[in-house]
Amino acid sequence: MNEQSHPAEHEHQIHKIGWLRASVLGANDGLLSTASLIVGVAAGKAPYTGVVLAGVAGLVAGAMAMAAGEFVSVSSQADTERADLEKEAHFLREHPEYELAELTQIYVDRGVSDELAAQVAAELTEADALGTHARDELGISDHAAARPVQAAFASAGSFSVGAFLPLMAYIVAPGEWAIAVVIVATLLSLIGLGSLSAHIGGAGKVRAATRVTFWGMAAMAVTAFIGHLFGTVV
């Protein structure tokens, strides 16, 4: 059979979904939560050092919380996958004929003829019974498997990067323009983040950028209103 080049536009992005979700979620949360915190505290007439301290505290606490939350969440998923694989391995040892028939029926339900489905099921079972059942019966595959440590580091790192941007914007901005600079820098960063995540994931950039920008504006508007209303140091 002649080899043909694989068109670039045919490359799928599903293998990136694990780390992409954690990284985008972390960066978006870091950027938006820290910017909103800074805007809210600054709107409450807090001193410069108080706003900076609040931003740094938000960065550190948020990164640790993201890492812990992501690790616990993905660990639970990994535990469930591991338990299902152990159960499937047990059934393969104790009831191989039933499992073979079950696998055959899965292929039949997908449109394969009875004879070919039986042949495919038998050959795949001989090659890698557990791997085949994990993929085709349970929906567990290597590229989508839960990786708690990877997800935790991705979330914490991306949160820190996202939180650092509005914090630095406030630090370097002139005093009377600090809030405005933070808002503009945050909105531009959100647009860039939404476009980047859409590009990596192969989705529409305009919709992604619009979505994160809208919620970013809403979050900063609410916190600015609360800070101005109460006028206290948080």
C-alpha positions as CSV (number, residue, x, y, z in Angstrom):
1,M,0.0,0.0,0.0
2,N,1.4,3.4,-1.0
3,E,2.2,5.7,1.9
4,Q,0.4,9.0,1.9
5,S,1.3,12.1,3.8
6,H,-1.0,12.9,6.7
7,P,-2.7,16.3,6.1
8,A,-2.0,18.7,8.9
9,E,-5.7,19.8,9.1
10,H,-6.6,16.2,9.8
11,E,-4.7,16.1,13.1
12,H,-7.0,15.8,16.0
13,Q,-6.7,17.7,19.3
14,I,-8.4,15.3,21.7
15,H,-5.1,14.0,23.0
16,K,-4.4,17.5,24.4
17,I,-7.6,17.8,26.3
18,G,-6.3,16.8,29.8
19,W,-3.4,19.3,30.2
20,L,-5.2,21.9,28.0
21,R,-8.2,22.0,30.3
22,A,-6.2,22.3,33.4
23,S,-3.8,24.9,32.0
24,V,-6.5,27.1,30.5
25,L,-8.7,26.9,33.6
26,G,-5.7,27.7,35.9
27,A,-4.6,30.7,33.8
28,N,-8.1,32.1,33.4
29,D,-8.8,31.8,37.1
30,G,-5.4,33.3,38.1
31,L,-5.9,36.2,35.8
32,L,-9.5,36.9,36.5
33,S,-9.5,36.3,40.3
34,T,-6.4,38.3,41.0
35,A,-7.4,41.2,38.7
36,S,-10.8,41.3,40.4
37,L,-9.3,41.1,43.8
38,I,-6.9,44.0,43.0
39,V,-9.6,46.1,41.4
40,G,-12.0,45.5,44.3
41,V,-9.5,46.3,47.0
42,A,-8.1,49.3,45.2
43,A,-11.7,50.6,44.6
44,G,-12.2,50.4,48.4
45,K,-9.4,53.1,48.8
46,A,-6.9,50.6,50.3
47,P,-3.3,51.8,50.4
48,Y,-0.8,50.8,47.7
49,T,1.0,48.2,49.9
50,G,-2.4,46.7,50.9
51,V,-3.4,46.2,47.3
52,V,-0.1,44.6,46.4
53,L,-0.2,42.4,49.5
54,A,-3.7,41.3,48.6
55,G,-2.6,40.5,45.1
56,V,0.4,38.4,46.2
57,A,-1.7,36.6,48.8
58,G,-4.3,35.9,46.1
59,L,-1.7,34.5,43.8
60,V,-0.1,32.1,46.3
61,A,-3.4,31.0,47.9
62,G,-5.0,30.6,44.6
63,A,-2.2,28.5,43.1
64,M,-2.1,26.2,46.0
65,A,-5.9,25.8,46.0
66,M,-6.0,25.1,42.3
67,A,-3.2,22.5,42.7
68,A,-5.0,20.8,45.6
69,G,-8.4,20.9,44.0
70,E,-7.2,19.6,40.7
71,F,-5.1,16.8,42.3
72,V,-8.0,15.6,44.4
73,S,-10.5,15.8,41.5
74,V,-8.3,14.0,39.0
75,S,-7.1,11.5,41.6
76,S,-10.8,10.5,42.2
77,Q,-11.1,10.0,38.5
78,A,-7.9,7.9,38.4
79,D,-9.2,5.8,41.3
80,T,-12.4,5.1,39.5
81,E,-10.6,4.1,36.3
82,R,-8.3,1.9,38.3
83,A,-11.2,0.2,40.0
84,D,-13.0,-0.4,36.7
85,L,-9.8,-1.9,35.2
86,E,-9.4,-4.2,38.1
87,K,-13.0,-5.4,37.9
88,E,-12.6,-5.9,34.1
89,A,-9.4,-7.9,34.6
90,H,-11.2,-10.1,37.1
91,F,-14.1,-10.8,34.7
92,L,-11.6,-11.5,31.9
93,R,-10.0,-14.2,34.1
94,E,-13.2,-15.7,35.4
95,H,-15.6,-15.3,32.4
96,P,-13.5,-15.0,29.2
97,E,-16.2,-16.4,26.9
98,Y,-18.7,-13.9,28.2
99,E,-16.3,-11.0,27.8
100,L,-15.4,-12.1,24.2
101,A,-19.1,-12.2,23.3
102,E,-19.6,-8.8,24.9
103,L,-16.7,-7.3,22.9
104,T,-18.1,-8.9,19.7
105,Q,-21.5,-7.3,20.3
106,I,-19.9,-3.9,20.9
107,Y,-18.4,-4.1,17.3
108,V,-21.7,-5.4,15.9
109,D,-23.5,-2.4,17.5
110,R,-21.0,-0.1,15.7
111,G,-21.9,-1.5,12.4
112,V,-19.5,-4.4,11.9
113,S,-20.9,-7.7,10.5
114,D,-21.2,-10.6,12.9
115,E,-18.5,-12.7,11.4
116,L,-16.0,-9.9,11.1
117,A,-16.9,-8.6,14.6
118,A,-16.1,-12.0,16.1
119,Q,-12.8,-12.2,14.2
120,V,-11.7,-8.7,15.3
121,A,-12.8,-9.4,18.9
122,A,-10.9,-12.6,19.0
123,E,-7.7,-11.2,17.5
124,L,-7.7,-8.1,19.8
125,T,-8.4,-10.2,22.8
126,E,-5.4,-12.4,22.0
127,A,-3.2,-9.3,21.5
128,D,-4.3,-7.3,24.5
129,A,-7.5,-8.3,26.2
130,L,-7.6,-5.8,29.0
131,G,-6.4,-2.9,26.9
132,T,-9.0,-3.6,24.3
133,H,-11.9,-3.8,26.8
134,A,-10.6,-0.7,28.6
135,R,-10.7,1.2,25.3
136,D,-13.8,-0.1,23.6
137,E,-16.0,-1.1,26.6
138,L,-15.0,1.4,29.3
139,G,-13.8,4.3,27.2
140,I,-10.4,4.4,29.0
141,S,-7.4,5.1,26.8
142,D,-3.8,6.3,27.3
143,H,-4.3,9.8,25.9
144,A,-7.4,10.5,28.0
145,A,-6.3,8.8,31.2
146,A,-6.4,10.8,34.5
147,R,-3.0,12.1,35.5
148,P,-3.4,13.9,38.9
149,V,0.2,15.2,39.3
150,Q,0.3,16.6,35.8
151,A,-3.0,18.3,36.2
152,A,-2.0,19.7,39.6
153,F,1.2,21.3,38.3
154,A,-0.4,22.5,35.2
155,S,-3.2,24.2,37.2
156,A,-0.9,25.8,39.8
157,G,1.7,27.0,37.2
158,S,-0.8,28.4,34.8
159,F,-2.7,30.1,37.7
160,S,0.5,31.7,38.9
161,V,1.3,33.0,35.4
162,G,-2.2,34.4,35.0
163,A,-2.2,36.0,38.4
164,F,1.2,37.6,37.9
165,L,0.0,39.7,34.9
166,P,-2.6,41.9,36.7
167,L,-0.3,42.1,39.8
168,M,2.6,43.5,37.7
169,A,0.3,45.8,35.8
170,Y,-0.8,47.4,39.1
171,I,2.8,47.6,40.4
172,V,4.2,49.4,37.3
173,A,1.1,51.6,36.6
174,P,1.0,55.2,37.7
175,G,-1.0,55.6,40.8
176,E,-4.0,57.4,39.4
177,W,-4.2,55.1,36.4
178,A,-3.6,51.8,38.3
179,I,-7.1,50.5,38.2
180,A,-7.6,51.4,34.6
181,V,-4.3,49.8,33.6
182,V,-5.2,46.6,35.4
183,I,-8.6,46.4,33.8
184,V,-7.2,47.0,30.3
185,A,-4.3,44.6,30.7
186,T,-6.6,41.9,32.1
187,L,-9.1,42.2,29.2
188,L,-6.3,42.1,26.6
189,S,-4.8,39.1,28.4
190,L,-8.2,37.4,28.5
191,I,-8.7,37.9,24.8
192,G,-5.2,36.5,24.1
193,L,-5.9,33.5,26.4
194,G,-9.2,32.7,24.8
195,S,-7.7,32.9,21.3
196,L,-4.7,30.8,22.3
197,S,-6.8,28.1,23.9
198,A,-9.1,28.0,20.9
199,H,-6.1,27.8,18.6
200,I,-4.5,24.9,20.5
201,G,-7.8,23.1,20.8
202,G,-8.8,23.7,17.2
203,A,-11.9,25.7,18.0
204,G,-13.3,29.1,17.0
205,K,-11.2,32.0,18.3
206,V,-13.8,34.7,18.3
207,R,-16.3,32.8,20.4
208,A,-13.7,31.7,22.9
209,A,-12.3,35.3,23.3
210,T,-15.7,36.8,23.6
211,R,-16.8,34.4,26.2
212,V,-13.8,34.9,28.6
213,T,-13.8,38.7,28.0
214,F,-17.5,39.0,28.9
215,W,-17.1,37.2,32.2
216,G,-13.9,39.0,32.9
217,M,-15.6,42.4,32.6
218,A,-18.5,41.2,34.7
219,A,-16.3,39.9,37.5
220,M,-14.2,43.1,37.7
221,A,-17.3,45.3,37.5
222,V,-18.9,43.5,40.5
223,T,-15.8,43.6,42.7
224,A,-15.1,47.2,41.8
225,F,-18.7,48.1,42.8
226,I,-18.4,46.1,46.1
227,G,-15.1,47.7,46.9
228,H,-16.4,51.2,46.2
229,L,-19.6,50.5,48.1
230,F,-17.9,49.4,51.3
231,G,-14.7,51.4,51.0
232,T,-12.8,49.1,53.3
233,V,-9.6,47.3,53.1
234,V,-10.2,43.6,52.4
